[in-house]
Amino acid sequence: MGTITWVGILIIVAIAAFFIGAFVTKKQFKQDELEHQVEQANNALEQYRQDVADHLASTGKLVSKMKDNYDQLLNHVEETNKLLLTDKKQHPNEPFFSKETTEQLQHSLQDRQSDRSNAEAQPADYVVGETGLFAGSNKVSEHSKAS
């Protein structure tokens, strides 16, 4: 075997090594890319799980808060029912309105009763003589006539 044969074999081996290396490198690149995609998918899945866990925790807090508010409302309604359904005989001297309100109501009733007695009287516009805005109209007329 001569030198040319060795050089030919060397060239064939180099070309074969080049194609085998390119194929192996291409396969390794695809494998690295797939591993990177798997890692991204795992990170996304873990983030989604964390988001769901956070959402469930906040939902639990809101439900707990809503239950507390409902319990407070229920207690308030029960207390109100107790106050409204208590026997009136237990508190006979307790007035429905405060003292000031009762006085205002009585004063208002007295005013209305006095207004009813004046209801039969003639309105102020038809009173005999000069009253209100028309009291000085003759003076103006006389003053107008004089000038």
C-alpha positions as CSV (number, residue, x, y, z in Angstrom):
1,M,0.0,0.0,0.0
2,G,1.3,3.2,-1.0
3,T,1.1,6.6,0.2
4,I,-1.8,7.4,-2.1
5,T,-3.9,4.6,-0.6
6,W,-3.1,5.9,2.9
7,V,-4.0,9.4,2.0
8,G,-7.3,8.2,0.3
9,I,-8.2,6.1,3.4
10,L,-7.4,9.2,5.6
11,I,-9.6,11.4,3.5
12,I,-12.5,8.9,3.5
13,V,-12.1,8.5,7.3
14,A,-12.0,12.3,7.8
15,I,-15.2,12.7,5.7
16,A,-16.9,9.8,7.6
17,A,-15.8,11.3,10.9
18,F,-17.1,14.7,9.8
19,F,-20.6,13.4,9.0
20,I,-20.7,11.2,12.1
21,G,-19.6,14.1,14.3
22,A,-22.2,16.4,12.6
23,F,-24.9,13.8,13.2
24,V,-23.9,13.2,16.8
25,T,-23.6,17.0,17.5
26,K,-27.0,17.6,15.9
27,K,-28.5,14.8,18.0
28,Q,-26.9,16.3,21.1
29,F,-28.2,19.8,20.3
30,K,-31.8,18.4,19.9
31,Q,-31.4,16.6,23.2
32,D,-30.2,19.7,25.0
33,E,-33.0,21.7,23.5
34,L,-35.6,19.1,24.6
35,E,-34.0,19.0,28.1
36,H,-34.3,22.8,28.2
37,Q,-38.0,22.6,27.2
38,V,-38.6,20.0,29.8
39,E,-37.0,22.2,32.4
40,Q,-39.2,25.2,31.3
41,A,-42.3,23.0,31.4
42,N,-41.4,21.8,34.9
43,N,-40.8,25.4,36.1
44,A,-44.2,26.5,34.6
45,L,-45.9,23.6,36.3
46,E,-44.3,24.4,39.6
47,Q,-45.3,28.1,39.2
48,Y,-48.9,27.0,38.3
49,R,-49.0,24.8,41.4
50,Q,-47.8,27.7,43.6
51,D,-50.4,30.0,42.1
52,V,-53.2,27.5,42.7
53,A,-51.9,27.0,46.3
54,D,-51.9,30.8,46.9
55,H,-55.3,31.1,45.4
56,L,-56.7,28.4,47.6
57,A,-55.1,30.0,50.7
58,S,-56.6,33.4,49.9
59,T,-60.0,31.7,49.2
60,G,-59.8,30.0,52.6
61,K,-59.1,33.3,54.3
62,L,-62.0,35.0,52.5
63,V,-64.4,32.1,53.4
64,S,-63.2,32.3,57.0
65,K,-63.8,36.1,57.0
66,M,-67.2,35.7,55.4
67,K,-68.1,33.1,58.0
68,D,-67.1,35.5,60.8
69,N,-69.2,38.2,59.2
70,Y,-72.1,35.9,58.9
71,D,-71.8,34.9,62.5
72,Q,-71.7,38.5,63.6
73,L,-74.8,39.3,61.5
74,L,-76.6,36.3,62.9
75,N,-75.7,37.4,66.5
76,H,-76.9,40.9,65.7
77,V,-80.2,39.6,64.3
78,E,-80.7,37.4,67.4
79,E,-80.0,40.3,69.7
80,T,-82.4,42.5,67.8
81,N,-85.1,39.8,67.9
82,K,-84.5,39.5,71.7
83,L,-84.9,43.3,72.1
84,L,-88.0,43.4,69.9
85,L,-89.7,40.4,71.4
86,T,-89.2,41.2,75.0
87,D,-92.4,41.7,77.0
88,K,-93.5,45.3,77.1
89,K,-94.6,44.8,80.7
90,Q,-90.9,44.5,81.8
91,H,-90.3,48.1,80.7
92,P,-93.6,50.0,81.3
93,N,-92.0,53.3,82.1
94,E,-89.6,53.3,79.2
95,P,-90.8,55.7,76.5
96,F,-90.7,54.9,72.9
97,F,-89.0,58.2,72.0
98,S,-86.4,60.2,74.0
99,K,-87.6,63.1,76.2
100,E,-86.5,65.8,73.7
101,T,-88.2,64.1,70.8
102,T,-91.4,63.7,72.9
103,E,-91.3,67.4,73.7
104,Q,-90.8,68.3,70.1
105,L,-93.7,66.1,69.0
106,Q,-96.0,67.6,71.7
107,H,-95.0,71.2,70.6
108,S,-95.7,70.3,67.0
109,L,-99.1,68.9,67.9
110,Q,-100.0,72.0,69.7
111,D,-98.9,74.1,66.7
112,R,-101.1,72.1,64.4
113,Q,-104.1,72.4,66.7
114,S,-103.7,76.2,66.8
115,D,-103.3,76.2,63.0
116,R,-106.6,74.3,62.7
117,S,-108.4,76.9,64.8
118,N,-107.1,79.6,62.4
119,A,-108.0,77.5,59.4
120,E,-111.6,78.9,59.4
121,A,-110.3,82.4,59.5
122,Q,-110.1,84.5,56.4
123,P,-106.7,84.4,54.6
124,A,-104.4,87.4,55.2
125,D,-104.7,88.5,51.5
126,Y,-108.4,89.3,52.0
127,V,-108.2,91.1,55.3
128,V,-110.0,94.5,55.3
129,G,-107.6,97.3,55.2
130,E,-104.0,97.7,54.0
131,T,-101.7,94.8,55.0
132,G,-98.4,93.3,53.8
133,L,-97.0,94.5,50.6
134,F,-100.0,96.7,49.8
135,A,-99.8,98.7,53.0
136,G,-97.8,101.5,51.4
137,S,-99.3,101.4,47.9
138,N,-101.5,104.5,48.4
139,K,-98.6,106.6,49.5
140,V,-96.7,105.7,46.4
141,S,-99.7,106.4,44.3
142,E,-100.2,109.8,46.1
143,H,-96.5,110.5,45.7
144,S,-96.7,109.6,42.0
145,K,-99.7,111.8,41.5
146,A,-98.0,114.8,43.2
147,S,-95.0,114.6,40.9
